[in-house]
Amino acid sequence: MDLRKLPNLSALRAFEAAARLESFSRAAEELFVTHGAISHQIRALEQELCVTLFARNGKRISLTTAGRQYAASIRAALFDIAQATRTLQAGTRSERRLVLSTMPSFAGRWLTPRIGRFIDRHPELEVELRCSADLVDFDRDDVDVALRLGKGGWPGLHVEAVLQEVFFPACSPRYNGGKLPQTLEELRGSTLLRSVGEPWQPWFEAAGHGDWPEPAHGMLYQDSGMLSQAAIVGQGVALVRRSLAVGDIMAGRLVRLFDVDSPCEWTYYFVCPPAAFQTERVRVFYQWFMEEIAAFKATMNVHRCSTPLPAGSMAALRPDVPGVGDVLALPPLGIRGAPEITESPDDSASPPGG
């Protein structure tokens, strides 16, 4: 085989992406080039091979039979190249370097305030923290561990559910001049901060007002960390994630309103390749991380009932809702109707935002 006669690698990558995505535009977005560049590379590849790979009908494209067969072979070859590269990097990278990936919100409000304790315990390790809302591709990205909020179901990986999430309203103690909402009607009349990943309607339903619509006005935040910060500076009332808000509640920057949680469809997971889980650097991080999770769960129990609203007020407001008048008697972290955490959910979807 004469390797000097191989097609241009960039053209092959463009072809594989366009074939997999069935779109020149989406292939251009994935490879960070223009639509014209993808079209030019594929046209040049077809001319070099003397084979039509795509049938073109106006702006629509579809693989020819030859193109479909070639795409499968090229995809397998590119995967082998990526796998060989990762194996090489894993073999040459220092065992002292630990690369973590998580969402910006979780990194900023949960992991960063704690990671110093891990570094103090293991000064021999070089820790790199990468923040992204995108899922890690362990075959492509140089990452040891991903801490993710999602629904699990990532085959071929070590996936461990570590923390169930819930939502509840919170605001700055200085919001509205310190006159915080004391009833659900007062809450409804407050400035309700909105977020893509934290819709209000499920919480309204948990509080007995499933007929209340989702707020449609006001600032909309894409990132959960920014949402929490907006509440801290007094912009309004936010529906916060418990994991991101407990620290601010303990520090007095936020006040929890109402002892009602709405369940979250996502769970925090510890995710890594099985081979990485056997390495010393990942094992010691896993041990430390699980210790921190256990301590955090104990803290959540302590700060369950930080609410200015007496239980009887809610019972008087909505006597038709079973259990609302008994919220202070709920077990710690009790969530009515919340699903039990499982290690291997079927759905692999992830939440929007960070």
N, C-alpha and C positions, 0 to 999 in steps of 0.2 A: 504494500500500500504506500502510495506516494503522498505523504502528509503535506507536501508543498501545494497540492491541488485542492486543499480544503477551502470551502467558501469562507468569506469574511465572518469572524465570530460575532461582530455587532449585527450583521445582517441576519445571522441565525437566531440571535436573541430576539431581534425585532419580529422575525417570523414566528418563533415559538409563542411569544406573548400575544401577537395578533391572532394566532390560531386558537390559543387557549381561551382568550377573551372574546373572540369573534368580533373584534372591533379594532380598527387602526387607531381611533381616538383614545380608547381605554389603554391600548398598548403604549401609546405615547405618554399618557399620564403615568403609567407604572414605571417606565424607563426614563422619565424626566426629559423627554425630547418632544419635538413638534410632530403634529400629524403628518406634515409634509416629509419629515425625515423618515418616519416609519414607511410611508408609501414609497419613497425613493429607494430605501434599502431593500424592500421586498421586490420591487420592480427589477432592481439590479440583480437580485438573487435569482429571480425567474429567468432573466436573460442569460445569466451565467450557467444555469442548469438546463436551459432550453426546455423548461417545463412550466406550465401554468399552475400555480399553487392555489390561487384564489379566483373564483368566478365573481365578476363585478357586475352589479346591476344598479346603476346609479350610485347612490351613497351606501348601498348595502353590499356586503361581501359574504361569501360562503366558501368553505374549503372544497376544492375538487377532490376526487378520489385519491389522486396522487398526492395532493397536498395533505390530506388527512393521514395517509400512511407515513409521509415524510415527517410530519409534525410529531407523531408518536415516537419515532426513532430519535429525532433531534431532542425532544424533551427528555428522554431517557439518558442521552449522552450528556446534556447539560446538567442533569441531576448528578450524574457520576462525577463530573468536574467539580460541582459544588460540594459533594460529599468528600471527595479527595482533598479539596482545599480545607474544609473544616477539620478533617482528620489531621492534616499537616499542622494547622494552627493549634489544635488541641495538644498535639505532641510536642510542639516547640514552645508553647506559651508557658510562662512561669507558673508553677504550682502555687505560688504565693499570691497570684492575682485572682480575685473573686469579682465577677461581673454580675450585677443585679439589674433587673428591669422591673419597673412598676409604673403605675399611672402618676401623673404630676400631683394630683390631690393627695393620694396616699403617701407619696414620697414626702411632700411638704408638711403634712399635718400629723402623720403617724410615724413614718420610718425615720426621717431625719432627726427628730428630737430624741430618738432612742439609739440610733446607730453608733453613737459615740461610745456607748457601753460595750458594744461588740468590738470596736476597734481597740479599746483599752484592754479587753480580755485577750485579743489576738493581734498584738502589734506586729506580728510576723507577716500578716496578710496585707496585700494592697487591694483596697476595696474601691470598685468603680460602680457608681449608681447612675443608670440611664433611665430617663423619664419619657414615657410615650404612652398614648392611649391605644396604640396599635398592638396587636398580639405579636409575640415573638415567634419568629421562624427559627427554631433551634438548628435546622439544617443549613441556614444561611447566616444567621446573626451570631456573633461571638459573645454569647450570653450563657452564664451558668444556671441562674435561677430567675424565674419570673414570678412575681407576686401579683396575682390578677383577680379582678372582680368580674365574674361571669357565671356561666352555667355548667362549666366543666365539659366533659365529653371530648377531651383531646386525646385521641388514641396514640399509643406508642410512647407515652410520657408518664413519668411519676406525677400523679395528680392527687393532691390531698386537700380536702376542705378544712379550713382552719378557723373561719370566723363568719357567722351569719350576720347580715346587716339588716337594720331597720331604719325607718325615718321618723322624725318628730319635729315639731316647730320649735324654733329658738330665735332669740333676738338679743341685741345688746341691752344691758340693764338701763342704759341711758336712752333707749329708743322712746320716742314720743314724750320726751321730758321725764322719763321714768314711769309714766303711766302705762303700764303694760296691759295687754288684753287679759281680762278676767273671765270672759265668757266666749263661747264660740261665735256669737254674733259680733262681739267686739273684734275678735280675730278676723272675721270675714271682712269687717270694715277697715282693717289695717292694710298697710302696703305689703302685699305678699310678693316676695321676690321669687322669680321663676327660674327654672333650670331645665335643660333638655332631659337630664337623667333623674330628676326628682319631681315628678308630677304631683300636684296637690290632691287630685280627685280621689286616689286610693286612701289618702289619710282622712279626707272628709267622710268617706264611706266607713272607715274604721271608727270614726267619732260619731257615727249615726246620722250623717248628712250626705248619703250617697246621691241625693238629688242636686247637690251643689255642683255647678260646672267648674271646669278647670279655669283658673284666672287667665284672661286673654290680653291683659294690658301690663305695661311696665317693662322694666329691664329683663332681658332673657340672657342667662349665663350659660355658656357651653361647658365650663369647668366647675366642678364641685368645690374646689379650693377657693376660687374667686367668689362663688356664692356664699361660702362661709365668711369670707373676709368682708363682703358687702354687709352681711348681718352684723358683724363685729363693729363696723364703723357707723352703724345706726341707720342704714338705708331702708331697713324694713325687717319683716319677719321671714325667715328662710325655713324651708323644709330640709333639714340637714341629715346627713348620714351620721349614725351614732359613732362610728369609728373615727370620723373626722372632727366631731364636736365635743367629745368628752373632755379632751384636754383643755379646750377653751372654756368649758363650763367649770372645770376645776379651778382654772385661773381667774374666773370671774369675768371673762370677756363676753360670755354668752350666758343666757338664762333659758332653761328649758321651759316651754309653755305646754301645760296639759300632760297628764300621765297616760297618753294614748300613743301607741306605736302603729305604724302601718308596715306590713312586711315588705321586704325587698325580694324581688325575684332572682337576684344575683347573690353569690356567695364569694368570699375571698378564698383563693386557692394558692397553695405552694406548688409550683410547677417546675419541673426540670427533666432532662433526659435521664433514663435509668442509669446510664454509665456515669453521668455527672453526680448522681446521688451517692455513688460509692466513693467519691473522692473525699479526701480529708477536709478540704476547704469548704465544700458544700455541707458535709456532715456537721462540722462545728457551727456553721451558720444556722443550719436547721435546728440544732439543739438550742442555740441562743434564741432564735426567732420564736420557737414554741414556748420557751420560758416567758418571753415578753407577751405573747398572746395570752398565756394563762394569767399573768399579772394584770393584763388589760381587762380580761373578763371579770376578774375580781373587782376592779375599779368600776366597771359598768354596773355591777350589782349595787355598789355603794351609792352611786349617783342616779339611781333609777327614778327617784321621786322628787327631783328638783323642779317643782311647779308652784306657781303662785295661786293656782286655782284649787279651792277645796273640792274634795270629791263630791260633796253634797251639791255643789253648784252645778256640776255636770248632770247629776241625777235629776235635779229640778228642771234643767233645761230640756233634757231628753229622757223622760221617765220610761219611754217605750223601748229603750235600748238596753238589753240585758247586760248586767255587769258594769255599766258605766258608773253607777253609784258606788261600786266596790273596787275602784281602780287601785286604791291604796292597799287592798288585800290581795292584789294580783301577785303571783310569784315573780321574783326578779327575772327580767327579760321575757316575761310572758307575752306572747303575741297570739291574739285570737285568730285561729284559722291559718297560721303560718305553717308552711311545709317543713318537714324534718330534713335536716341536712343529710345529703347522701354523698358518697365518695365519687360516684360515677354518673352524673346526670346525663341524659341523652342529648340535650341541646347544648351546642357549643357557642351560642351567640354571646356577645359581650355588650355591655351597656354603652350608650353614647356618652361623649364627654369624658372628663378625667376624674 
